[in-house]
Structure formats: structure tokens, C-alpha cells
Amino acid sequence: MTMTTNDPRLTLRPGVTLNKVPEVIAIFWIIKVLATTVGETAADYLNETLGFGLTNTTAVMSVLFVVVLAVQFSLERYLAPVYWLTVVLISVVGTLITDNLTDGLGVPLIDSTIVFGLLLAATFTGWYAVERTLSIHSVVSRRREAFYWLAILFTFALGTATGDLIGEQFGLGYGTSLALFAGVIVLVAIAFYGFHINAVLAFWAVYVMTRPLGASIGDLLSQTKADGGLGIGTTATSFVFLAVILALVVYLTATKQDVQELHRHPHYDLDGEPEAA
């Protein structure tokens, strides 16, 4: 069946489908870091500045996330506004999950880090066992998309716990933590481009590390000078970063440069494996 849209780039010919997630280009990582920063500052803004409280903030944001995620699943192809709104909301929810465990239930950050690391590993194990791939270049079924978003949720929760553990409990400060996480990402990039480590491993390693990187940026900008920040505040930081995200998403929506078309070989599936008879 051929799906036709007004944009010729989104006209699907027989044997061609569209991925439900974007192509990983430079702007992908820019929006991802911005979204993780918003996840940190928006949670603090709603919880503390507006006085919603941790429980009410978690309930409201979780409901909103579930609604937007349902819209994302209902789509037949990747749409930048819906996808990136889902990422922003899952960033906030992932932050709140860790905050609830730490602040609400008193779970040590080291325990949260270990548990979320194990849950992420279990998600990858189940994903690969069922689909025989962890590639984000072939998220073309609802089952693969479910594994994808579950992994994303755990990366945000794990990144939050790891970032808080290193930046706060170990007392490194926001600036030092930012440099540390950025350095780890650079090392992964060197390993990928220079030593050709597995692309899937490199992608998910960077995806996890951009969470504490973005959180460190958010804390550095928003926290008071007495606490080691620049004192800009959660309100200004959240809205400025949201505005930049909106501008970039509008650009992607107009240019479609991050839309992935997947061409199916008549005898092979989307990962290059022989199709079952």
C-alpha cells in the first residue's frame, strides 16, 4: 500500500517505509541536550517555583506524558513536533521518578543508579531477544517502538540518578560535573570514529550521558550563585530552552532532513536479515 502526502519526500512507494524516530544528525543531539536540560529545570520549576509539590507535579506530568505518548504511537510515521514533545515530557517524568525515589522514599542515589542500570540492561536484553536488533534505524512496528520508549525512559531515570550521584553526593559541583560528562561523550565519540566500536553501543552510551550533561547545564544556569550556579533561575532557563527547542523543531518540520526512509529488499527485512517464509 502506498501512502501519499503533500510532501513528495514523504510519499511511500512499495517496499519503502518511514521510521518512527528521527535520523541521528547533529541537530538531534542538540535538541536532546536541550530537552534534558528542560527536564531538570521544568521539574524544579513546577515542583518548587510554582509550588505544585513533588506528588502533584509527578501526577500531572505523567498523565500528560501518557497522552502524548499515545498520540506518538497512533501515528504511522515520524512527526518532529510529536516526537520531540514526547522526549521533553519523558525527560521531565524520568527526572521525577528519580526525585520521588530519592526525596520521597529516601532511596540512596547509588541504589537508584544500580536499579535503573539493571532495568535498562533488561530492556535491551528483551528487545534484542524479541527483535534480534537494537537498531534505531528500523523502529517501524509498535512493538519495537514500545521497547524504544521504555529504553528512553530508563536512560533518563538512570542519567538523573547518575548525575545527582556524581554532581551532588560526591560534591563535584555543576561545572566540574558538566566537564566530566562532556568528556565521557567525547571519549565515546573518539572510540566510535577512531576505533569503530559498535554503533548501537556508542549511540546508547551517549544517549545516557547526555541526560546528566543536560541536567548539569540546567543546574549550572538555574541554581543560585551561593549553590554554585549562575543564578538565572528555573523559570528563565526552562522557557529559553523550550523556545530554542521549538525553533529547531519547526526547522526540522519544514526541511524534513531528519526523516528516515527505509528501503526494503524483496527478500530481506529492514535490518538486512532474511525474511521468514
RODO-2510 file (C-alpha; in nm, 4 decimals, decimal comma):
residues 277
     n   res          X          Y          Z
     1     m     0,0000     0,0000     0,0000
     2     t     0,1330     0,3410    -0,0950
     3     m     0,0841     0,6286     0,1476
     4     t     0,0745     0,9692    -0,0170
     5     t     0,1242     1,3068     0,1496
     6     n     0,1591     1,6607     0,0230
     7     d     0,5345     1,6405     0,0647
     8     p     0,6994     1,4311    -0,2094
     9     r     0,9697     1,3246     0,0354
    10     l     0,7034     1,1542     0,2452
    11     t     0,5409     0,9651    -0,0422
    12     l     0,5898     0,5986     0,0260
    13     r     0,6480     0,3712    -0,2673
    14     p     0,6053    -0,0072    -0,2492
    15     g     0,8904    -0,1531    -0,0426
    16     v     0,9597     0,1757     0,1364
    17     t     0,8504     0,2718     0,4872
    18     l     0,9236     0,5541     0,7288
    19     n     1,0959     0,5080     1,0629
    20     k     0,9058     0,6273     1,3722
    21     v     1,2152     0,8011     1,5096
    22     p     1,4421     1,0649     1,3510
    23     e     1,7720     1,0266     1,1767
    24     v     2,0590     1,0853     1,4188
    25     i     2,2156     1,4038     1,2851
    26     a     2,3872     1,6872     1,4735
    27     i     2,0613     1,8685     1,5438
    28     f     1,9261     1,5505     1,7066
    29     w     2,1883     1,5744     1,9798
    30     i     2,1404     1,9487     2,0213
    31     i     1,7670     1,9080     2,0842
    32     k     1,8311     1,6043     2,3057
    33     v     2,0632     1,8012     2,5367
    34     l     1,8232     2,0953     2,5430
    35     a     1,5357     1,8592     2,6259
    36     t     1,7298     1,7012     2,9111
    37     t     1,8066     2,0455     3,0496
    38     v     1,4367     2,1312     3,0375
    39     g     1,3614     1,8003     3,2071
    40     e     1,5719     1,9102     3,5021
    41     t     1,4675     2,2753     3,5248
    42     a     1,0978     2,2291     3,4396
    43     a     1,0574     1,9672     3,7113
    44     d     1,2117     2,2095     3,9629
    45     y     1,0032     2,4975     3,8247
    46     l     0,6731     2,3142     3,8678
    47     n     0,7663     2,1498     4,1952
    48     e     0,9316     2,4406     4,3757
    49     t     0,8731     2,7718     4,1955
    50     l     0,5009     2,7179     4,1283
    51     g     0,4602     2,5177     4,4471
    52     f     0,2871     2,2157     4,2907
    53     g     0,4805     1,9810     4,5133
    54     l     0,6560     1,6647     4,4046
    55     t     0,3479     1,4409     4,4132
    56     n     0,1193     1,6752     4,2179
    57     t     0,3911     1,7579     3,9652
    58     t     0,4557     1,3883     3,9074
    59     a     0,0843     1,3105     3,8630
    60     v     0,0188     1,5945     3,6171
    61     m     0,3295     1,5385     3,4076
    62     s     0,2801     1,1614     3,3998
    63     v    -0,0755     1,1959     3,2682
    64     l     0,0347     1,4481     3,0076
    65     f     0,3200     1,2200     2,9035
    66     v     0,0923     0,9178     2,8641
    67     v    -0,1498     1,1184     2,6476
    68     v     0,1266     1,2461     2,4177
    69     l     0,2900     0,9020     2,4025
    70     a    -0,0443     0,7554     2,2915
    71     v    -0,0547     1,0120     2,0108
    72     q     0,3021     0,9188     1,9144
    73     f     0,2076     0,5508     1,8940
    74     s    -0,1026     0,6275     1,6881
    75     l     0,0996     0,7917     1,4115
    76     e     0,2094     0,5941     1,1081
    77     r     0,5323     0,7872     1,0634
    78     y     0,7729     1,0175     1,2420
    79     l     0,6483     1,3710     1,3038
    80     a     0,9036     1,6022     1,4640
    81     p     0,6639     1,8041     1,6873
    82     v     0,5027     1,4967     1,8443
    83     y     0,8272     1,3035     1,8776
    84     w     1,0189     1,5846     2,0470
    85     l     0,7285     1,6772     2,2733
    86     t     0,7326     1,3142     2,3861
    87     v     1,1071     1,3394     2,4535
    88     v     1,0675     1,6588     2,6573
    89     l     0,7887     1,5059     2,8657
    90     i     0,9704     1,1757     2,9190
    91     s     1,2700     1,3798     3,0314
    92     v     1,0583     1,5509     3,2965
    93     v     0,8941     1,2237     3,4048
    94     g     1,2280     1,0401     3,4176
    95     t     1,3638     1,3158     3,6416
    96     l     1,0591     1,2989     3,8664
    97     i     1,0833     0,9209     3,9038
    98     t     1,4329     0,9529     4,0451
    99     d     1,3368     1,2555     4,2568
   100     n     1,0454     1,0637     4,4082
   101     l     1,2689     0,7718     4,4968
   102     t     1,5380     0,9964     4,6448
   103     d     1,3379     1,2750     4,8097
   104     g     1,0092     1,0960     4,8715
   105     l     1,1191     0,7462     4,9681
   106     g     1,4761     0,8103     5,0765
   107     v     1,6297     0,5617     4,8336
   108     p     2,0078     0,6223     4,8107
   109     l     2,1260     0,7518     4,4738
   110     i     2,3728     0,4669     4,4381
   111     d     2,0844     0,2200     4,4698
   112     s     1,8742     0,4076     4,2136
   113     t     2,1688     0,4155     3,9735
   114     i     2,2216     0,0399     4,0019
   115     v     1,8499    -0,0445     3,9721
   116     f     1,7901     0,1767     3,6671
   117     g     2,1086     0,0425     3,5089
   118     l     1,9778    -0,3118     3,5545
   119     l     1,6329    -0,2176     3,4216
   120     l     1,7890    -0,0590     3,1137
   121     a     2,0032    -0,3689     3,0580
   122     a     1,6946    -0,5905     3,0970
   123     t     1,5082    -0,3762     2,8424
   124     f     1,7898    -0,4098     2,5900
   125     t     1,8084    -0,7840     2,6558
   126     g     1,4361    -0,8292     2,5994
   127     w     1,4403    -0,6024     2,2944
   128     y     1,7200    -0,7982     2,1312
   129     a     1,5724    -1,1363     2,2259
   130     v     1,2434    -1,0499     2,0560
   131     e     1,3591    -0,8354     1,7627
   132     r     1,7204    -0,9537     1,7122
   133     t     1,8300    -0,5912     1,6832
   134     l     1,8683    -0,2797     1,8970
   135     s     1,8968    -0,0527     1,5958
   136     i     1,7040     0,2737     1,5996
   137     h     1,7102     0,2728     1,2202
   138     s     1,4226     0,0285     1,1942
   139     v     1,1666     0,1325     1,4570
   140     v     0,8769     0,0525     1,2256
   141     s     0,6450    -0,1536     1,4451
   142     r     0,4605    -0,0715     1,7667
   143     r     0,6465    -0,3460     1,9496
   144     r     0,9850    -0,2022     1,8531
   145     e     0,8602     0,1427     1,9402
   146     a     0,7468     0,0196     2,2817
   147     f     1,0960    -0,1151     2,3529
   148     y     1,2450     0,2099     2,2236
   149     w     1,0435     0,4372     2,4543
   150     l     1,0897     0,2068     2,7536
   151     a     1,4653     0,2247     2,6982
   152     i     1,4435     0,6040     2,6640
   153     l     1,2550     0,6297     2,9945
   154     f     1,5172     0,4265     3,1778
   155     t     1,8023     0,6254     3,0207
   156     f     1,6526     0,9448     3,1624
   157     a     1,5942     0,7942     3,5070
   158     l     1,9435     0,6411     3,5068
   159     g     2,1014     0,9621     3,3809
   160     t     1,9263     1,1619     3,6527
   161     a     2,0396     0,9265     3,9275
   162     t     2,3956     0,9117     3,7941
   163     g     2,4162     1,2885     3,7512
   164     d     2,2848     1,3589     4,1003
   165     l     2,5137     1,0960     4,2492
   166     i     2,8266     1,2404     4,0916
   167     g     2,7352     1,6095     4,0999
   168     e     2,5798     1,6330     4,4459
   169     q     2,6624     1,3331     4,6630
   170     f     3,0260     1,3305     4,5529
   171     g     3,0371     1,7096     4,5747
   172     l     3,1964     1,7806     4,2365
   173     g     2,9798     2,0828     4,1621
   174     y     2,7868     2,1663     3,8470
   175     g     3,0728     2,2970     3,6362
   176     t     3,3045     2,0059     3,7095
   177     s     3,0223     1,7572     3,6538
   178     l     2,9408     1,9200     3,3201
   179     a     3,3035     1,8883     3,2091
   180     l     3,3169     1,5275     3,3270
   181     f     3,0054     1,4168     3,1369
   182     a     3,1113     1,6086     2,8259
   183     g     3,4489     1,4380     2,8467
   184     v     3,2890     1,0929     2,8602
   185     i     3,0837     1,1757     2,5498
   186     v     3,3995     1,2900     2,3691
   187     l     3,5709     0,9621     2,4620
   188     v     3,2782     0,7619     2,3228
   189     a     3,2922     0,9681     2,0018
   190     i     3,6664     0,9006     1,9710
   191     a     3,6067     0,5296     2,0286
   192     f     3,3362     0,5270     1,7609
   193     y     3,5088     0,7308     1,4909
   194     g     3,8650     0,6293     1,5697
   195     f     3,8324     0,2679     1,6809
   196     h     3,4978     0,1771     1,5205
   197     i     3,3219     0,0427     1,8283
   198     n     2,9695    -0,0870     1,7791
   199     a     2,7378     0,1913     1,6584
   200     v     2,4426     0,0789     1,8705
   201     l     2,6592     0,0677     2,1844
   202     a     2,8016     0,4121     2,1087
   203     f     2,4577     0,5634     2,0475
   204     w     2,3040     0,4409     2,3722
   205     a     2,6140     0,5285     2,5747
   206     v     2,5966     0,8867     2,4500
   207     y     2,2183     0,8936     2,4961
   208     v     2,2563     0,8027     2,8625
   209     m     2,5371     1,0531     2,9213
   210     t     2,3547     1,3456     2,7592
   211     r     2,0996     1,3241     3,0419
   212     p     2,3392     1,4181     3,3256
   213     l     2,5149     1,6580     3,0853
   214     g     2,1894     1,8447     3,0217
   215     a     2,0998     1,8351     3,3902
   216     s     2,4379     1,9817     3,4814
   217     i     2,3856     2,2611     3,2291
   218     g     2,0406     2,3284     3,3725
   219     d     2,1624     2,3309     3,7317
   220     l     2,4631     2,5491     3,6460
   221     l     2,2378     2,8073     3,4820
   222     s     1,9409     2,7958     3,7181
   223     q     2,0797     2,7434     4,0670
   224     t     2,1814     3,0339     4,2880
   225     k     2,5374     3,1585     4,2993
   226     a     2,5561     3,0511     4,6609
   227     d     2,4886     2,6935     4,5480
   228     g     2,7453     2,7059     4,2684
   229     g     2,5163     2,8124     3,9838
   230     l     2,4814     3,1292     3,7778
   231     g     2,1525     3,2325     3,9356
   232     i     1,9455     3,2647     3,6163
   233     g     1,6637     3,0655     3,7735
   234     t     1,4480     2,7735     3,6617
   235     t     1,1843     2,9959     3,5006
   236     a     1,4149     3,1755     3,2573
   237     t     1,6214     2,8645     3,1855
   238     s     1,3162     2,6488     3,1135
   239     f     1,1426     2,8957     2,8836
   240     v     1,4556     2,9974     2,6922
   241     f     1,5496     2,6355     2,6267
   242     l     1,1913     2,5489     2,5312
   243     a     1,1921     2,8364     2,2833
   244     v     1,5136     2,7099     2,1241
   245     i     1,3721     2,3561     2,1050
   246     l     1,0557     2,4913     1,9408
   247     a     1,2586     2,6830     1,6815
   248     l     1,4678     2,3768     1,5959
   249     v     1,1628     2,1507     1,5719
   250     v     0,9918     2,3994     1,3400
   251     y     1,3046     2,3932     1,1244
   252     l     1,3053     2,0128     1,1113
   253     t     0,9341     2,0042     1,0340
   254     a     0,9895     2,2384     0,7408
   255     t     1,3031     2,0744     0,5994
   256     k     1,2303     1,7049     0,6765
   257     q     1,6062     1,6498     0,6850
   258     d     1,5800     1,4058     0,9766
   259     v     1,3139     1,1803     0,8194
   260     q     1,4396     0,8266     0,7607
   261     e     1,3158     0,6311     0,4599
   262     l     1,3810     0,2593     0,4797
   263     h     1,4010     0,0625     0,1571
   264     r     1,3005    -0,2994     0,1887
   265     h     1,4784    -0,5610    -0,0213
   266     p     1,2251    -0,8121    -0,1592
   267     h     1,3896    -1,0986     0,0320
   268     y     1,5262    -0,9228     0,3410
   269     d     1,3754    -0,7406     0,6350
   270     l     1,4603    -0,3863     0,7422
   271     d     1,7728    -0,4959     0,9281
   272     g     1,9141    -0,6883     0,6366
   273     e     1,8178    -1,0260     0,7772
   274     p     1,6444    -1,2893     0,5599
   275     e     1,2689    -1,2671     0,5935
   276     a     1,0829    -1,5647     0,7301
   277     a     0,8931    -1,7632     0,4722
***
